[in-house]
Amino acid sequence: MYFRLTQVDVQEGKMDETIAYASGVMDSFVDTPGLYQICIAEMSNGQMTSWTTWASEDAMNAAGPQIQEALGGLADYIAGPPTISHGPMNAGQIYQNLMKGDRDGEPFVARLGFGAEYQDGKIEEATDWIQNTVFAGYEGTPGLMGASAADVGGSVVTMSTWEDQESLDASQEKFQEIMADAMQYVKNPPTVVTGVCNLWRNNVSFPAGKLSQWNK
């Protein structure tokens, strides 16, 4: 699977308009080949952030003109060029069956970590730690829907999704322990933001299990 993250600085007072625009854009991606999921959220750092998961990098690239058109239409609302990062999703786990069409219209909470660079030669070791220690250790955590990590050109993006803010808040102590352990694999701590995702769609089903076990 392949992951793409787009982070947008919004002009002051225009977040609602930006989200409304994004809602219309999202609808145009319903039948995009190879697009598994699209999510759009307002984050705690004031950015509108969207992330998508794809069958492959080729699928994402094939949708390039469609993506560029969507981003171009944001010009009236944003304060500067979007920050875009993408790369292979190398670890992931679904903790609840997230079937196509389930929970449509129900908001969820996301915790996003970005900007941490891997230490030299540590990508494979870090990936194994994330999948088999961190994600495995989250089994049974109330309210946790899913978690993933992607390698975006030598740095790591992590994402966890939660049913509500209370569930995410209750995980904070465990999260801080994980962040302390992560420093053996990365050069610098990530920037961590949270936010509410009111706009999202699964074009496929994500059954509970590890990334390697997902059947699309």
MIDOSE-1310 file (N, C-alpha, C; in nm, 2 decimals, decimal comma, always signed):
residues 216
myfr	+0,08/-0,12/+0,00/+0,00/+0,00/+0,00/+0,09/+0,13/+0,00; +0,03/+0,23/-0,05/+0,10/+0,36/-0,06/+0,02/+0,47/+0,01; +0,10/+0,56/+0,07/+0,04/+0,67/+0,16/+0,08/+0,81/+0,10; -0,02/+0,90/+0,10/+0,01/+1,04/+0,06/-0,05/+1,13/+0,17
ltqv	+0,03/+1,23/+0,21/-0,02/+1,32/+0,31/-0,01/+1,46/+0,25; -0,11/+1,54/+0,27/-0,11/+1,68/+0,22/-0,15/+1,77/+0,34; -0,06/+1,87/+0,37/-0,09/+1,96/+0,48/-0,09/+2,10/+0,43; -0,20/+2,17/+0,46/-0,23/+2,30/+0,40/-0,25/+2,40/+0,51
dvqe	-0,18/+2,52/+0,50/-0,20/+2,63/+0,59/-0,32/+2,71/+0,53; -0,41/+2,73/+0,62/-0,54/+2,80/+0,57/-0,54/+2,95/+0,61; -0,59/+3,03/+0,52/-0,60/+3,17/+0,55/-0,69/+3,19/+0,68; -0,66/+3,29/+0,75/-0,73/+3,32/+0,88/-0,88/+3,34/+0,85
gkmd	-0,96/+3,27/+0,92/-1,11/+3,28/+0,91/-1,17/+3,20/+0,80; -1,09/+3,12/+0,72/-1,14/+3,05/+0,60/-1,14/+2,90/+0,62; -1,12/+2,85/+0,74/-1,12/+2,71/+0,76/-1,25/+2,64/+0,71; -1,37/+2,70/+0,75/-1,50/+2,64/+0,72/-1,51/+2,64/+0,57
etia	-1,47/+2,75/+0,50/-1,48/+2,75/+0,35/-1,39/+2,64/+0,29; -1,27/+2,63/+0,35/-1,18/+2,53/+0,29/-1,23/+2,39/+0,31; -1,28/+2,36/+0,42/-1,34/+2,23/+0,45/-1,46/+2,20/+0,35; -1,54/+2,30/+0,33/-1,65/+2,29/+0,24/-1,61/+2,26/+0,10
yasg	-1,50/+2,33/+0,05/-1,45/+2,30/-0,08/-1,39/+2,16/-0,08; -1,32/+2,12/+0,02/-1,26/+1,99/+0,02/-1,37/+1,88/+0,02; -1,48/+1,91/+0,08/-1,59/+1,81/+0,08/-1,64/+1,78/-0,07; -1,65/+1,88/-0,15/-1,69/+1,86/-0,29/-1,58/+1,79/-0,37
vmds	-1,46/+1,82/-0,34/-1,35/+1,76/-0,41/-1,34/+1,61/-0,37; -1,36/+1,58/-0,25/-1,36/+1,44/-0,21/-1,46/+1,35/-0,28; -1,58/+1,41/-0,30/-1,68/+1,34/-0,37/-1,64/+1,30/-0,52; -1,55/+1,38/-0,57/-1,51/+1,35/-0,71/-1,41/+1,23/-0,72
fvdt	-1,36/+1,19/-0,60/-1,26/+1,08/-0,60/-1,33/+0,94/-0,57; -1,46/+0,93/-0,57/-1,52/+0,81/-0,53/-1,48/+0,69/-0,62; -1,47/+0,71/-0,75/-1,44/+0,60/-0,84/-1,30/+0,60/-0,89; -1,21/+0,67/-0,82/-1,07/+0,67/-0,87/-1,00/+0,54/-0,85
pgly	-0,95/+0,48/-0,96/-0,89/+0,35/-0,95/-0,77/+0,34/-0,85; -0,77/+0,24/-0,77/-0,66/+0,22/-0,68/-0,66/+0,31/-0,55; -0,77/+0,39/-0,54/-0,78/+0,48/-0,42/-0,86/+0,40/-0,31; -0,79/+0,37/-0,20/-0,86/+0,29/-0,09/-0,93/+0,38/+0,01
qici	-0,87/+0,49/+0,04/-0,93/+0,57/+0,15/-0,89/+0,72/+0,13; -0,98/+0,81/+0,16/-0,95/+0,95/+0,16/-1,01/+1,01/+0,29; -0,93/+1,09/+0,36/-0,97/+1,15/+0,49/-0,92/+1,30/+0,49; -1,01/+1,39/+0,54/-0,98/+1,53/+0,55/-1,01/+1,58/+0,69
aems	-0,91/+1,64/+0,75/-0,93/+1,68/+0,89/-0,88/+1,82/+0,92; -0,94/+1,88/+1,02/-0,89/+2,00/+1,08/-0,80/+1,97/+1,20; -0,67/+2,01/+1,19/-0,58/+1,96/+1,29/-0,55/+2,07/+1,40; -0,49/+2,03/+1,51/-0,47/+2,12/+1,62/-0,36/+2,23/+1,59
ngqm	-0,29/+2,22/+1,48/-0,19/+2,32/+1,44/-0,25/+2,42/+1,34; -0,38/+2,41/+1,32/-0,45/+2,51/+1,23/-0,45/+2,47/+1,09; -0,39/+2,36/+1,05/-0,38/+2,31/+0,91/-0,50/+2,23/+0,88; -0,54/+2,24/+0,75/-0,63/+2,13/+0,70/-0,54/+2,02/+0,64
tswt	-0,56/+1,90/+0,69/-0,47/+1,79/+0,65/-0,55/+1,68/+0,59; -0,51/+1,63/+0,48/-0,57/+1,52/+0,41/-0,47/+1,41/+0,39; -0,52/+1,28/+0,40/-0,44/+1,17/+0,37/-0,52/+1,07/+0,29; -0,44/+1,00/+0,21/-0,50/+0,90/+0,12/-0,42/+0,78/+0,12
twas	-0,48/+0,66/+0,11/-0,41/+0,54/+0,09/-0,44/+0,48/-0,05; -0,35/+0,42/-0,11/-0,36/+0,38/-0,25/-0,31/+0,23/-0,26; -0,35/+0,17/-0,37/-0,30/+0,03/-0,40/-0,15/+0,03/-0,42; -0,10/+0,14/-0,49/+0,04/+0,14/-0,52/+0,07/+0,29/-0,56
edam	+0,20/+0,31/-0,57/+0,25/+0,44/-0,62/+0,20/+0,47/-0,76; +0,20/+0,37/-0,84/+0,15/+0,39/-0,98/+0,00/+0,44/-0,98; -0,08/+0,38/-0,89/-0,22/+0,43/-0,89/-0,23/+0,57/-0,85; -0,15/+0,61/-0,75/-0,14/+0,75/-0,71/-0,10/+0,84/-0,82
naag	+0,01/+0,80/-0,89/+0,06/+0,88/-1,00/-0,04/+0,90/-1,12; -0,11/+0,79/-1,14/-0,21/+0,79/-1,25/-0,32/+0,89/-1,22; -0,35/+0,92/-1,09/-0,45/+1,01/-1,05/-0,39/+1,16/-1,04; -0,27/+1,17/-1,08/-0,20/+1,30/-1,07/-0,28/+1,42/-1,12
pqiq	-0,33/+1,42/-1,24/-0,40/+1,53/-1,29/-0,52/+1,57/-1,21; -0,59/+1,46/-1,16/-0,71/+1,48/-1,08/-0,67/+1,55/-0,95; -0,56/+1,50/-0,89/-0,51/+1,56/-0,76/-0,47/+1,70/-0,78; -0,40/+1,73/-0,89/-0,35/+1,87/-0,91/-0,47/+1,96/-0,93
ealg	-0,57/+1,92/-1,00/-0,69/+2,00/-1,02/-0,75/+2,03/-0,88; -0,76/+1,93/-0,80/-0,82/+1,95/-0,67/-0,74/+2,05/-0,58; -0,61/+2,04/-0,59/-0,52/+2,13/-0,51/-0,52/+2,27/-0,56; -0,53/+2,28/-0,70/-0,53/+2,41/-0,76/-0,65/+2,49/-0,72
glad	-0,77/+2,43/-0,69/-0,89/+2,49/-0,65/-0,88/+2,55/-0,51; -0,78/+2,51/-0,44/-0,77/+2,56/-0,30/-0,71/+2,70/-0,29; -0,66/+2,75/-0,40/-0,58/+2,87/-0,40/-0,65/+2,99/-0,33; -0,78/+3,00/-0,34/-0,86/+3,11/-0,27/-0,86/+3,10/-0,12
yiag	-0,82/+2,99/-0,07/-0,84/+2,96/+0,08/-0,71/+2,94/+0,15; -0,60/+2,91/+0,09/-0,48/+2,87/+0,16/-0,38/+2,98/+0,16; -0,29/+2,97/+0,26/-0,19/+3,08/+0,28/-0,05/+3,05/+0,22; -0,04/+2,94/+0,15/+0,08/+2,91/+0,09/+0,07/+2,77/+0,02
ppti	+0,18/+2,73/-0,05/+0,17/+2,60/-0,12/+0,15/+2,49/-0,01; +0,08/+2,38/-0,05/+0,07/+2,27/+0,04/+0,20/+2,20/+0,06; +0,21/+2,13/+0,17/+0,33/+2,04/+0,20/+0,28/+1,90/+0,17; +0,35/+1,84/+0,07/+0,30/+1,70/+0,03/+0,42/+1,60/+0,05
shgp	+0,38/+1,49/+0,12/+0,48/+1,38/+0,13/+0,41/+1,25/+0,10; +0,49/+1,16/+0,06/+0,42/+1,03/+0,02/+0,53/+0,92/+0,02; +0,49/+0,80/+0,04/+0,58/+0,68/+0,04/+0,50/+0,56/+0,08; +0,57/+0,44/+0,07/+0,51/+0,32/+0,10/+0,47/+0,31/+0,25
mnag	+0,35/+0,25/+0,27/+0,31/+0,22/+0,40/+0,38/+0,09/+0,44; +0,46/+0,10/+0,54/+0,54/-0,02/+0,58/+0,50/-0,09/+0,71; +0,41/-0,03/+0,78/+0,35/-0,10/+0,90/+0,21/-0,05/+0,92; +0,13/-0,14/+0,97/-0,01/-0,10/+0,99/-0,09/-0,20/+1,06
qiyq	-0,19/-0,16/+1,13/-0,28/-0,26/+1,20/-0,42/-0,20/+1,21; -0,52/-0,28/+1,18/-0,66/-0,24/+1,20/-0,71/-0,31/+1,32; -0,77/-0,24/+1,42/-0,81/-0,30/+1,55/-0,96/-0,33/+1,55; -1,03/-0,27/+1,46/-1,18/-0,29/+1,44/-1,20/-0,32/+1,29
nlmk	-1,30/-0,40/+1,26/-1,33/-0,42/+1,12/-1,39/-0,28/+1,07; -1,33/-0,23/+0,97/-1,37/-0,10/+0,91/-1,42/-0,13/+0,77; -1,54/-0,17/+0,76/-1,59/-0,21/+0,63/-1,64/-0,10/+0,54; -1,64/-0,12/+0,42/-1,68/-0,01/+0,32/-1,82/+0,03/+0,36
gdrd	-1,84/+0,16/+0,38/-1,98/+0,21/+0,41/-2,01/+0,22/+0,55; -1,94/+0,14/+0,64/-1,96/+0,15/+0,78/-1,91/+0,29/+0,83; -1,98/+0,34/+0,93/-1,94/+0,47/+1,00/-1,94/+0,59/+0,90; -2,00/+0,58/+0,78/-2,00/+0,69/+0,70/-2,07/+0,81/+0,77
gepf	-2,00/+0,92/+0,76/-2,06/+1,04/+0,83/-2,03/+1,06/+0,97; -1,97/+0,95/+1,03/-1,93/+0,96/+1,18/-1,79/+1,02/+1,19; -1,77/+1,12/+1,26/-1,63/+1,18/+1,28/-1,55/+1,09/+1,36; -1,42/+1,10/+1,35/-1,33/+1,03/+1,44/-1,21/+1,12/+1,46
varl	-1,12/+1,08/+1,56/-1,01/+1,16/+1,60/-0,88/+1,10/+1,55; -0,79/+1,18/+1,50/-0,66/+1,13/+1,45/-0,55/+1,19/+1,52; -0,44/+1,11/+1,54/-0,31/+1,16/+1,59/-0,21/+1,14/+1,49; -0,14/+1,24/+1,44/-0,05/+1,24/+1,33/+0,09/+1,28/+1,38
gfga	+0,19/+1,20/+1,35/+0,33/+1,23/+1,38/+0,41/+1,24/+1,25; +0,49/+1,35/+1,23/+0,56/+1,37/+1,11/+0,69/+1,44/+1,14; +0,78/+1,43/+1,04/+0,91/+1,51/+1,05/+1,02/+1,44/+1,12; +1,00/+1,32/+1,17/+1,11/+1,25/+1,24/+1,20/+1,17/+1,13
eyqd	+1,32/+1,20/+1,13/+1,41/+1,13/+1,03/+1,47/+1,00/+1,10; +1,47/+0,90/+1,02/+1,54/+0,77/+1,06/+1,69/+0,79/+1,09; +1,74/+0,72/+1,18/+1,88/+0,71/+1,20/+1,93/+0,62/+1,08; +2,06/+0,65/+1,04/+2,11/+0,57/+0,93/+2,10/+0,42/+0,95
gkie	+2,05/+0,35/+0,85/+2,04/+0,21/+0,86/+1,94/+0,15/+0,95; +1,85/+0,23/+1,00/+1,75/+0,19/+1,11/+1,61/+0,17/+1,06; +1,59/+0,19/+0,93/+1,45/+0,19/+0,88/+1,39/+0,05/+0,90; +1,46/-0,06/+0,86/+1,40/-0,19/+0,87/+1,38/-0,23/+1,02
eatd	+1,48/-0,20/+1,10/+1,46/-0,23/+1,25/+1,35/-0,15/+1,31; +1,34/-0,02/+1,27/+1,23/+0,06/+1,32/+1,09/+0,01/+1,28; +1,08/-0,03/+1,15/+0,96/-0,09/+1,10/+0,91/-0,21/+1,18; +1,01/-0,30/+1,20/+0,98/-0,42/+1,28/+0,93/-0,38/+1,42
wiqn	+1,00/-0,28/+1,48/+0,96/-0,24/+1,62/+0,82/-0,18/+1,62; +0,79/-0,10/+1,52/+0,65/-0,03/+1,51/+0,55/-0,14/+1,49; +0,57/-0,23/+1,40/+0,46/-0,33/+1,37/+0,45/-0,43/+1,49; +0,56/-0,49/+1,53/+0,55/-0,60/+1,62/+0,56/-0,57/+1,77
tvfa	+0,60/-0,45/+1,80/+0,60/-0,41/+1,94/+0,50/-0,30/+1,97; +0,51/-0,19/+1,90/+0,41/-0,08/+1,92/+0,27/-0,12/+1,89; +0,25/-0,16/+1,76/+0,11/-0,19/+1,72/+0,06/-0,31/+1,79; +0,14/-0,41/+1,81/+0,09/-0,53/+1,88/+0,06/-0,49/+2,03
gyeg	+0,13/-0,40/+2,09/+0,11/-0,36/+2,22/-0,02/-0,28/+2,24; -0,07/-0,23/+2,13/-0,20/-0,15/+2,14/-0,32/-0,24/+2,13; -0,31/-0,37/+2,11/-0,42/-0,46/+2,10/-0,51/-0,45/+2,23; -0,64/-0,44/+2,20/-0,73/-0,43/+2,31/-0,75/-0,29/+2,37
tpgl	-0,68/-0,19/+2,31/-0,70/-0,05/+2,36/-0,84/+0,00/+2,32; -0,91/+0,05/+2,42/-1,05/+0,09/+2,39/-1,05/+0,21/+2,30; -1,14/+0,21/+2,20/-1,16/+0,32/+2,11/-1,06/+0,33/+1,99; -0,95/+0,25/+1,99/-0,85/+0,26/+1,88/-0,91/+0,18/+1,76
mgas	-0,91/+0,26/+1,65/-0,96/+0,20/+1,52/-0,85/+0,14/+1,44; -0,74/+0,22/+1,42/-0,63/+0,17/+1,34/-0,50/+0,25/+1,36; -0,39/+0,20/+1,31/-0,26/+0,27/+1,32/-0,18/+0,23/+1,20; -0,10/+0,32/+1,15/-0,01/+0,30/+1,04/+0,11/+0,38/+1,04
aadv	+0,21/+0,34/+0,97/+0,34/+0,41/+0,95/+0,38/+0,40/+0,81; +0,44/+0,51/+0,76/+0,48/+0,52/+0,62/+0,62/+0,58/+0,61; +0,71/+0,53/+0,52/+0,84/+0,59/+0,50/+0,83/+0,69/+0,39; +0,85/+0,81/+0,42/+0,83/+0,92/+0,32/+0,97/+0,98/+0,29
ggsv	+1,06/+0,91/+0,22/+1,19/+0,96/+0,18/+1,28/+0,97/+0,30; +1,29/+0,88/+0,39/+1,39/+0,89/+0,50/+1,33/+0,94/+0,63; +1,21/+0,99/+0,63/+1,14/+1,02/+0,75/+1,02/+0,94/+0,76; +0,96/+0,94/+0,88/+0,85/+0,85/+0,91/+0,73/+0,94/+0,94
vtms	+0,61/+0,89/+0,89/+0,48/+0,95/+0,92/+0,40/+0,84/+0,99; +0,35/+0,87/+1,11/+0,27/+0,78/+1,18/+0,13/+0,84/+1,20; +0,03/+0,75/+1,20/-0,11/+0,79/+1,21/-0,18/+0,69/+1,30; -0,26/+0,74/+1,39/-0,35/+0,65/+1,46/-0,49/+0,72/+1,46
twed	-0,59/+0,64/+1,45/-0,73/+0,69/+1,45/-0,81/+0,63/+1,56; -0,90/+0,71/+1,62/-0,97/+0,68/+1,74/-1,11/+0,72/+1,73; -1,20/+0,65/+1,80/-1,34/+0,67/+1,80/-1,38/+0,81/+1,85; -1,30/+0,86/+1,95/-1,34/+0,99/+2,01/-1,21/+1,04/+2,09
qesl	-1,23/+1,17/+2,13/-1,11/+1,23/+2,20/-1,08/+1,17/+2,33; -1,18/+1,12/+2,40/-1,16/+1,06/+2,53/-1,07/+0,93/+2,52; -1,09/+0,85/+2,41/-1,01/+0,73/+2,39/-0,87/+0,77/+2,36; -0,85/+0,87/+2,28/-0,71/+0,92/+2,25/-0,64/+0,97/+2,38
dasq	-0,72/+1,05/+2,45/-0,66/+1,11/+2,57/-0,61/+1,00/+2,67; -0,69/+0,90/+2,68/-0,66/+0,79/+2,78/-0,54/+0,71/+2,74; -0,49/+0,73/+2,61/-0,38/+0,65/+2,56/-0,25/+0,74/+2,58; -0,26/+0,86/+2,63/-0,14/+0,95/+2,63/-0,02/+0,90/+2,70
ekfq	-0,04/+0,83/+2,82/+0,07/+0,79/+2,89/+0,15/+0,68/+2,82; +0,07/+0,59/+2,76/+0,14/+0,48/+2,68/+0,21/+0,55/+2,56; +0,15/+0,65/+2,50/+0,21/+0,71/+2,38/+0,34/+0,78/+2,42; +0,35/+0,84/+2,53/+0,47/+0,91/+2,57/+0,58/+0,80/+2,60
eima	+0,55/+0,69/+2,65/+0,65/+0,58/+2,66/+0,70/+0,54/+2,52; +0,61/+0,53/+2,43/+0,65/+0,49/+2,29/+0,74/+0,59/+2,23; +0,71/+0,72/+2,25/+0,79/+0,82/+2,20/+0,93/+0,82/+2,25; +0,94/+0,79/+2,38/+1,08/+0,78/+2,44/+1,16/+0,66/+2,38
damq	+1,09/+0,55/+2,36/+1,16/+0,44/+2,30/+1,19/+0,46/+2,15; +1,11/+0,54/+2,08/+1,13/+0,57/+1,94/+1,27/+0,64/+1,91; +1,32/+0,71/+2,01/+1,44/+0,78/+1,99/+1,57/+0,70/+1,96; +1,55/+0,57/+1,98/+1,66/+0,48/+1,94/+1,67/+0,45/+1,79
yvkn	+1,56/+0,50/+1,72/+1,55/+0,47/+1,58/+1,55/+0,60/+1,50; +1,52/+0,71/+1,56/+1,51/+0,84/+1,48/+1,60/+0,94/+1,53; +1,64/+1,04/+1,45/+1,74/+1,14/+1,49/+1,67/+1,25/+1,57; +1,54/+1,27/+1,55/+1,48/+1,38/+1,62/+1,33/+1,34/+1,65
pptv	+1,27/+1,40/+1,75/+1,13/+1,36/+1,78/+1,04/+1,42/+1,67; +0,93/+1,35/+1,65/+0,83/+1,40/+1,55/+0,75/+1,52/+1,60; +0,70/+1,59/+1,51/+0,59/+1,69/+1,54/+0,46/+1,61/+1,55; +0,39/+1,62/+1,66/+0,27/+1,55/+1,68/+0,15/+1,64/+1,69
vtgv	+0,05/+1,62/+1,61/-0,07/+1,70/+1,61/-0,19/+1,60/+1,61; -0,31/+1,66/+1,66/-0,43/+1,58/+1,66/-0,54/+1,66/+1,60; -0,65/+1,60/+1,56/-0,75/+1,67/+1,50/-0,88/+1,58/+1,48; -0,98/+1,64/+1,43/-1,11/+1,57/+1,41/-1,13/+1,56/+1,26
cnlw	-1,16/+1,44/+1,22/-1,19/+1,41/+1,08/-1,34/+1,39/+1,06; -1,40/+1,49/+1,00/-1,54/+1,49/+0,97/-1,57/+1,44/+0,82; -1,47/+1,45/+0,74/-1,48/+1,41/+0,60/-1,39/+1,29/+0,57; -1,45/+1,18/+0,53/-1,37/+1,06/+0,50/-1,46/+0,96/+0,43
rnnv	-1,39/+0,87/+0,36/-1,46/+0,76/+0,29/-1,36/+0,65/+0,27; -1,41/+0,53/+0,30/-1,34/+0,41/+0,26/-1,40/+0,35/+0,13; -1,32/+0,34/+0,03/-1,36/+0,28/-0,09/-1,35/+0,13/-0,09; -1,28/+0,08/+0,01/-1,27/-0,07/+0,02/-1,29/-0,10/+0,17
sfpa	-1,29/-0,22/+0,21/-1,30/-0,27/+0,34/-1,17/-0,30/+0,40; -1,15/-0,26/+0,53/-1,03/-0,29/+0,60/-1,06/-0,38/+0,72; -1,05/-0,51/+0,70/-1,07/-0,61/+0,81/-0,97/-0,60/+0,92; -1,00/-0,63/+1,04/-0,91/-0,62/+1,15/-0,79/-0,72/+1,12
gkls	-0,67/-0,67/+1,16/-0,55/-0,75/+1,14/-0,43/-0,66/+1,10; -0,31/-0,72/+1,08/-0,19/-0,65/+1,04/-0,20/-0,61/+0,90; -0,11/-0,52/+0,86/-0,11/-0,47/+0,72/-0,09/-0,59/+0,63; +0,00/-0,68/+0,66/+0,02/-0,80/+0,57/-0,10/-0,89/+0,55
qwnk	-0,20/-0,88/+0,64/-0,31/-0,97/+0,64/-0,44/-0,90/+0,57; -0,43/-0,77/+0,54/-0,54/-0,71/+0,48/-0,57/-0,76/+0,35; -0,70/-0,79/+0,32/-0,74/-0,84/+0,19/-0,84/-0,74/+0,13; -0,80/-0,69/+0,02/-0,88/-0,58/-0,04/-0,98/-0,64/-0,15
